[in-house]
Structure formats: C-alpha cells, structure tokens
C-alpha cells in the first residue's frame, strides 16, 4: 500500500496533476530519502547516477513551483525521458526502503506516529533523522513523522535502547512521564514501564542529561544530572528523588541479547517482567508474594526453565499451567 501511494503521487506530479499539498509531501520525502541514502552510502554500492540526478531534478521542480506560487507542468516531452522517470520510480521501490511508511506521505509537520510492541515481541524503529530505537516488549514510542523545529522530541512508555544520530544543532529529547532525557548524539537505555517504582536511564556511549520535568507542560525544573558511559540515573516515582550511580552495562542492556536479570526484586515485579517477555498471564497466590525477592540472571532461557529455577532457589514455591498462556504460582518463599 505504501509503495503504491508513493508511485501514484510521483506519477501525478510527472503528469502535472499533483496538488500543492502533495508536492510539499513529496519534497519532504525526497529530503528524507536522499539524507538516509547518503548516511548509509546505499550499503550495497552507489545507485545509478542518472536515477539520482532525475530525482534531484524532480525535487527541484517541486520547489520551484512552490516559490512561483502557480502550477507548472513538468516538461518531460521526450518518450525516453518519461520512461526514465518511470524507471526512477521503480528504482526507488526496488531498493526496498524499509524505513519508509505512509506516515511520511500522509503527515504534516505536527503529525505524530505511534509504534507499539506487544508482550512477547521486540522491534526496531528508524526515525527520519537517522536515529534507531530498539523497543522492548510491551513498549510504546511516539514520534513525529519528520522532525521540525529546534529539538527532536519523542515520548516513551516502557523500555527502549536509543542510538541517536548526532546533530549538535538539534538536541534529541525523550520524555518519560516526569523525566526528560536530552542528548546530542549518543546511545542509551531507558526503562520506564508503568507500575514500576523507578525510571532508569543508562548510558552506553556519549553524554546524557536527565532532568525532572512537568509531565503536562514538559518544562524542566532545577533538578538534573549529567551522565557519562556506564552511569545510570534513577528517578524514584514515589519520592521524586533523582539519583545517579555507576553501573555494569551488561546488567541493564542485556535484554537486547535475550538476557533477563532479576536484581533483588519482589516476586510480583519479576512476574510482570515474565508476562511481558513471554506474553503470558501469571497469577500469584497472596502468600507467595510476601517477603519474596528474586536475584538471578537468565540468558535465552525458556519460561519453564526460569520457573523451575525460581522454584528450586526459593523452596516452597510451585507453579501450574492452567492453560497455555495462564500460569498459577502457589506456595511461599522459604529462602
């Protein structure tokens, strides 16, 4: 559907039928497309120079029409030129521009895109500025189809790892409730699932500023911390405190490699992680949650193996599959 929409709008423009809005959308697309192509260096070699030149000519024609304020039919009178224009359209589609979506064609500068990952799933998102975001299970990212203005702002619910394309003139800001994370170009992880007591920002490379903000106005207050690689900021939702410390990156970034880490957390919290990770529903009998904490690391383990390990380590705990995706945990912790 996306490819057909792109092809239709290009053909309408080549035939002099495109509206002013469609021309503006195509102009934005060519900007984003050529920028992405240059960043990746086309990966598998340089594209056909004639195709690139033709695309540039079409884009220039769009801009000239906008400046003149009137419709001007693109002059492609020679049959070979019209064939070449059609080939250029096929050329774009044939490259498999995986980062392209109808959101770009249908968007104006204020249009927001929402990407979600269900429980049991993880995915990656390529933003228009070249930034890549890796979403953990049960997460949601909202971002503009094309960044405008002086900052690149997105919002996150859940957990994600960001590889931000450097742009000193346009900071990248991630808002997660009462916390705003600001960078120029770096990589970092944010863990901000609803229901958790804390929001954690962990830096892998570069420098990051983490500040407390008003979740309604997005205005920062005076409390902020600056992080270097292997440092982590923790915002405590209950107290409003913002703290920082040095951590082991592998303990907080391992989810991308299939690692689940329980760092002395309540059994109830561990269960929520397992529900997101494996897309199951786990019910705890009340006595199983009292004073029961879990510390363990699992690497690419099955749900059954994890439950068996918890059962062995904590003693008194048992579990039962009520259905394929419903589990009951009974008993109480003895260790």
C-alpha positions, 0 to 999 in steps of 0.5 A: 500500500505504501509503495503504491501511494508513493508511485501514484503521487510521483506519477501525478506530479510527472503528469502535472496533476499533483496538488500543492499539498502533495508536492510539499509531501513529496519534497519532504520525502525526497529530503528524507530519502536522499539524507538516509541514502547518503548516511548509509552510502546505499550499503550495497554500492552507489545507485545509478547516477542518472536515477539520482540526478532525475530525482534531484531534478524532480525535487527541484521542480517541486520547489520551484513551483512552490516559490512561483506560487502557480502550477507548472507542468513538468516538461518531460516531452521526450518518450525516453525521458518519461520512461526514465522517470518511470524507471526512477520510480521503480528504482526507488521501490526496488531498493526496498526502503524499509524505513519508509511508511505512509506516515511520511506521505500522509503527515504534516509537520505536527503529525505524530506516529505511534509504534507499539510492541506487544508482550512477547515481541521486540522491534526496531524503529528508524526515525527520519533523522537517522536515529534507531530505537530498539523497543522492548516488549510491551513498549510504546514510542511516539514520534513525529513523522519528520522532525521540525523545529529546534529539538527532536522530541519523542515520548516513551512508555516502557523500555527502549535502547536509543542510538541517536544520530548526532546533530549538535544543532538539534538536541534529541529529547525523550520524555518519560512521564516526569523525566526528560532525557536530552542528548546530542548524539549518543546511545542509551537505555531507558526503562520506564514501564508503568507500575514500576517504582523507578525510571532508569536511564543508562548510558552506553556511549556519549553524554546524557542529561536527565532532568525532572520535568512537568509531565503536562507542560514538559518544562524542566525544573532545577533538578538534573544530572549529567551522565557519562558511559556506564552511569545510570540515573534513577528517578524514584516515582514515589519520592521524586528523588533523582539519583545517579550511580555507576553501573555494569552495562551488561546488567541493564542492556542485556535484554537486547541479547535475550538476557533477563536479570532479576536484581533483588526484586519482589516476586510480583515485579519479576512476574510482570517482567515474565508476562511481558517477555513471554506474553503470558498471564501469571497469577500469584497466590497472596502468600507467595508474594510476601517477603519474596525477592528474586536475584538471578540472571537468565540468558535465552532461557525458556519460561519453564526453565526460569520457573523451575529455577525460581522454584528450586532457589526459593523452596516452597514455591510451585507453579501450574499451567492452567492453560497455555498462556495462564500460569498459577504460582502457589506456595511461599518463599522459604529462602 
